[in-house]
Amino acid sequence: MIETPKFEAKFLHPRYWLTWLGVSFLYLISWLPYRWQLALGRGVGRLFYRYVPRRADIARRNLELSFPDMPADEREQLVKTNMENTGIAFFETGMAWWWPDWRIKRKLHVHGVEHLLQPQQEGKGVLMLLFHFLSLEVHARLHGFVRPAVGLYRPHNNAVMEFLQTRGRGRSNKYLIPRTDVRSMLQALDNGDIAGYLPDQDYGRKRTVFVPFFNVQETSSTTGTLLFAGNANCAVVPTTCFRRDDGTGYDVTFYPQFEQFPSDDEIADVRRVNAMVEFAIQQKPEQYLWVHRRFKTRPNPDDPDLYKR
């Protein structure tokens, strides 16, 4: 378990001054009206699109691979909108870390909470499947108002960002577990906790199988979901958090738990998880983290790099 960090004098070292400057700017911006921050985020995203072409290129390639039949002009518009949403996510981090409870709770709209509560009423933990949508920081904060949860965590390399990130992510939830600490995660689930897990990125070759994801037939997909679900007293419950287009907040939705999961067919089980990710993305494709190289790990090391033109 990662304890809430305390402020240390070393954080004032000159090497962190630029970090503090950026964080202070984000903190001040976080107090502006919500719609202003959305507008600023879209503006920053347009700058990403124009002046950070590498990220836009990754998003464009992911969309080409995933939706080859999508018209080129429609796909390019989706890239632009996705970059705008990426800019908004920058300011949403400030909202998630620093907004007072009364302010952020007004943006919460919950659906299907019975799917989250039922397993706990039966004495089970909940392995809550989260996906890499751009409002993930907000999702974590908002979920704590429904039911505080436990989360897996990757430390930040910058000590000041590690301090701020850990405190921000723990504001309305229970505690964080290092992502390599499988035993503590299993213990939390056996204790009846809700524990968040993200199964939708390319984690390399360890504990993975290659199954379809959208149009890419052999996509490196983690078996971690099966590891936790198969070794703990828990139910697997997917959840999503989408920003409303009308600027009135966020829809946090819980879906029915996976029945008879895991089964004795590892490939089918992982494909089932991927299908749930696909379902979520199809609802709000512009809000998904397309700038991650989702298809970088190929079935064979000698296979061509899908991101090399």
C-alpha positions in Angstrom: 0.0 0.0 0.0 1.3 3.5 -0.9 0.9 5.9 2.0 -0.2 9.5 1.4 3.1 11.4 1.0 4.1 14.3 3.1 5.8 17.5 1.9 9.6 17.4 2.0 12.1 20.2 1.9 13.8 18.7 -1.2 10.7 19.6 -3.2 12.0 23.2 -3.1 15.2 22.4 -4.9 15.7 24.5 -8.1 15.4 21.4 -10.2 11.7 21.4 -9.4 11.0 25.1 -10.0 9.7 24.6 -13.5 7.4 21.8 -12.2 6.1 24.1 -9.5 5.5 26.9 -12.0 3.5 24.6 -14.3 1.5 23.2 -11.4 0.8 26.6 -10.0 -0.5 27.7 -13.4 -2.8 24.6 -13.6 -4.0 25.2 -10.0 -5.0 28.8 -10.7 -6.7 27.8 -14.0 -8.7 25.1 -12.0 -10.6 27.9 -10.3 -12.0 29.3 -13.5 -15.6 28.4 -14.5 -15.9 24.9 -15.9 -16.9 25.9 -19.4 -14.0 28.3 -19.6 -11.6 25.4 -18.8 -13.2 23.3 -21.5 -12.7 26.1 -24.0 -9.1 26.5 -22.9 -8.6 22.8 -23.2 -9.9 22.7 -26.8 -7.5 25.5 -27.6 -4.5 23.7 -26.2 -5.6 20.6 -28.0 -5.6 22.4 -31.3 -2.0 23.5 -30.6 -1.2 19.8 -29.9 -2.7 18.9 -33.3 -0.7 21.5 -35.1 2.6 21.6 -33.3 3.0 18.1 -31.7 2.5 16.0 -34.9 4.0 12.9 -33.4 1.1 12.4 -31.0 -1.5 13.2 -33.7 0.3 10.8 -36.0 -0.1 8.0 -33.4 -3.8 8.7 -33.0 -4.2 8.8 -36.7 -2.5 5.5 -37.2 -4.5 3.8 -34.4 -7.7 5.0 -36.0 -6.5 3.8 -39.5 -5.8 0.4 -38.1 -8.9 0.1 -36.0 -11.4 1.6 -38.5 -10.0 1.1 -42.0 -13.4 1.6 -43.6 -13.9 5.0 -42.1 -13.7 7.8 -44.7 -10.4 9.6 -44.5 -12.0 13.1 -43.9 -14.1 11.7 -41.1 -11.1 10.0 -39.5 -9.1 13.2 -39.7 -11.9 15.2 -38.1 -11.9 12.5 -35.3 -8.1 13.0 -34.8 -8.7 16.8 -34.4 -11.5 16.3 -32.0 -9.5 13.8 -30.1 -6.6 16.3 -29.7 -9.0 18.8 -28.4 -10.2 16.3 -25.8 -6.6 15.6 -25.0 -6.2 19.3 -24.2 -9.3 19.3 -22.0 -7.8 16.3 -20.1 -4.9 18.5 -19.0 -7.3 20.9 -17.2 -9.4 18.0 -15.9 -6.4 16.8 -13.9 -6.5 20.1 -12.0 -10.3 19.7 -11.4 -9.8 16.1 -10.1 -6.9 16.9 -7.8 -8.0 20.3 -6.4 -11.7 21.0 -6.7 -13.5 20.8 -3.4 -16.0 18.0 -3.0 -19.1 20.3 -3.3 -17.9 21.6 -6.7 -17.0 18.3 -8.4 -19.9 16.3 -7.0 -22.3 18.6 -8.9 -20.8 17.2 -12.1 -21.5 13.6 -11.2 -24.4 11.7 -12.9 -24.4 8.0 -11.9 -26.1 5.1 -13.8 -26.3 1.4 -13.0 -24.9 1.7 -9.5 -26.8 -1.5 -8.5 -24.3 -3.5 -10.6 -21.6 -2.2 -8.3 -23.4 -2.7 -5.1 -24.8 -6.2 -5.6 -21.5 -8.1 -5.5 -20.6 -6.4 -2.2 -24.0 -7.2 -0.7 -23.1 -10.8 -1.5 -19.8 -10.5 0.3 -17.6 -10.2 -2.7 -15.0 -7.7 -3.8 -15.3 -5.9 -7.1 -12.6 -5.9 -9.8 -13.7 -2.8 -11.5 -12.6 -2.5 -15.2 -11.6 1.0 -16.1 -10.5 2.1 -19.5 -8.1 4.8 -20.7 -10.5 7.5 -21.5 -9.2 11.0 -21.3 -11.3 11.9 -18.2 -9.7 9.1 -16.2 -8.5 11.4 -13.5 -12.0 12.8 -13.0 -13.4 9.3 -13.1 -11.2 8.2 -10.2 -12.2 11.2 -8.1 -15.9 10.9 -8.9 -16.0 7.2 -8.2 -15.0 7.8 -4.7 -18.3 9.6 -4.0 -20.2 6.5 -5.1 -18.0 4.0 -3.3 -14.3 4.6 -2.2 -12.0 2.2 -4.1 -8.5 0.9 -4.3 -6.3 1.5 -7.3 -3.2 0.1 -9.0 -0.5 2.8 -9.3 2.7 3.5 -11.3 5.0 6.0 -9.5 6.0 9.2 -11.3 9.7 9.8 -12.0 9.4 13.5 -10.8 9.3 13.6 -7.0 7.1 16.7 -6.9 4.6 15.2 -9.4 4.7 12.0 -7.4 3.7 13.9 -4.3 0.9 15.8 -6.0 -0.3 12.9 -8.1 -0.6 10.5 -5.1 -2.4 13.1 -2.9 -4.7 14.0 -5.8 -5.7 10.5 -6.7 -6.3 9.6 -3.1 -8.6 12.4 -2.2 -11.9 10.5 -2.4 -10.7 6.9 -2.5 -9.1 4.4 -0.1 -5.4 3.8 -1.0 -3.1 2.9 -3.9 -1.2 -0.3 -4.6 2.0 -0.5 -6.7 1.0 -2.1 -10.0 3.5 -5.0 -9.4 2.0 -5.9 -6.0 -0.3 -8.6 -7.1 -0.6 -10.1 -3.6 -2.0 -6.8 -2.1 -4.5 -6.5 -4.9 -5.8 -10.0 -4.4 -6.0 -9.3 -0.6 -8.0 -6.1 -1.2 -10.5 -8.0 -3.4 -10.7 -10.9 -0.9 -11.5 -8.3 1.8 -14.5 -7.1 -0.2 -12.9 -3.9 -1.5 -13.5 -2.3 -4.9 -10.3 -2.3 -6.9 -9.8 -0.6 -10.2 -7.9 -2.2 -13.0 -7.1 -1.0 -16.6 -6.8 -3.8 -19.1 -6.8 -1.8 -22.4 -3.2 -0.9 -23.1 -0.2 -2.7 -24.7 1.8 -4.1 -21.8 4.3 -6.0 -23.9 4.6 -9.8 -24.0 4.4 -10.7 -20.3 1.0 -12.2 -19.3 -0.5 -11.4 -22.7 -2.3 -13.2 -25.5 -2.9 -11.9 -29.1 -6.5 -11.5 -29.8 -8.6 -9.2 -32.0 -9.2 -5.6 -31.0 -11.3 -3.8 -33.6 -9.7 -4.6 -37.0 -6.3 -5.7 -35.7 -6.7 -9.4 -35.4 -3.6 -10.0 -33.3 -3.4 -7.4 -30.6 -1.3 -7.8 -27.4 -3.9 -8.0 -24.6 -3.2 -8.6 -21.0 -4.4 -11.6 -19.1 -4.2 -9.7 -15.8 -8.0 -9.5 -15.6 -8.1 -13.3 -15.5 -5.3 -13.4 -12.9 -7.2 -11.3 -10.4 -10.7 -12.6 -11.2 -9.6 -16.2 -11.0 -7.7 -15.9 -7.7 -9.9 -13.7 -5.6 -13.4 -13.7 -4.3 -14.7 -11.0 -6.6 -17.0 -10.0 -9.4 -15.8 -8.2 -12.6 -17.8 -5.0 -13.2 -16.9 -2.7 -16.1 -17.4 1.1 -15.8 -17.1 4.1 -18.0 -16.9 7.9 -17.4 -17.9 10.2 -20.3 -17.9 13.9 -20.4 -21.3 15.3 -21.4 -21.3 17.2 -24.7 -23.5 19.9 -23.2 -21.0 20.8 -20.5 -23.1 19.7 -17.6 -20.7 17.1 -16.2 -19.9 13.4 -16.4 -21.9 10.2 -16.8 -20.4 7.5 -14.7 -22.0 4.2 -15.7 -21.6 0.7 -14.1 -22.4 -2.3 -16.3 -23.6 -5.8 -15.3 -20.9 -8.1 -14.0 -19.3 -10.7 -16.2 -21.0 -14.0 -15.6 -19.0 -17.3 -15.5 -15.8 -15.4 -15.7 -13.1 -16.4 -16.0 -13.9 -19.6 -17.9 -11.6 -22.4 -19.0 -10.9 -20.6 -22.3 -8.3 -17.9 -21.8 -8.5 -16.6 -25.4 -12.3 -16.2 -25.2 -12.1 -14.5 -21.9 -9.6 -11.9 -23.0 -11.5 -11.4 -26.2 -14.6 -10.7 -24.0 -12.7 -8.0 -22.2 -11.6 -6.4 -25.5 -15.1 -6.5 -26.7 -16.2 -4.5 -23.7 -13.4 -1.9 -24.4 -14.6 -1.7 -28.0 -18.2 -1.2 -26.8 -17.1 1.7 -24.5 -15.0 3.3 -27.2 -17.8 3.2 -29.8 -19.9 5.4 -27.5 -17.4 8.2 -27.3 -14.4 7.5 -29.6 -13.3 11.2 -29.5 -12.7 10.9 -25.7 -10.4 7.8 -25.8 -6.6 7.9 -25.4 -5.7 7.2 -29.0 -2.2 8.7 -28.6 -1.0 5.4 -26.9 0.7 3.0 -29.3 -1.8 0.3 -28.7 -0.5 -2.0 -31.4 3.3 -1.7 -30.9 3.8 -5.3 -29.7 3.5 -7.8 -32.5 3.0 -11.5 -32.3 6.5 -12.2 -33.5 9.5 -9.9 -32.9 10.3 -9.8 -36.6 6.8 -8.6 -37.6 6.8 -5.2 -39.2 6.3 -2.2 -36.9 2.7 -1.0 -37.6 3.8 2.6 -36.7 6.7 2.8 -39.2 5.5 4.3 -42.5 
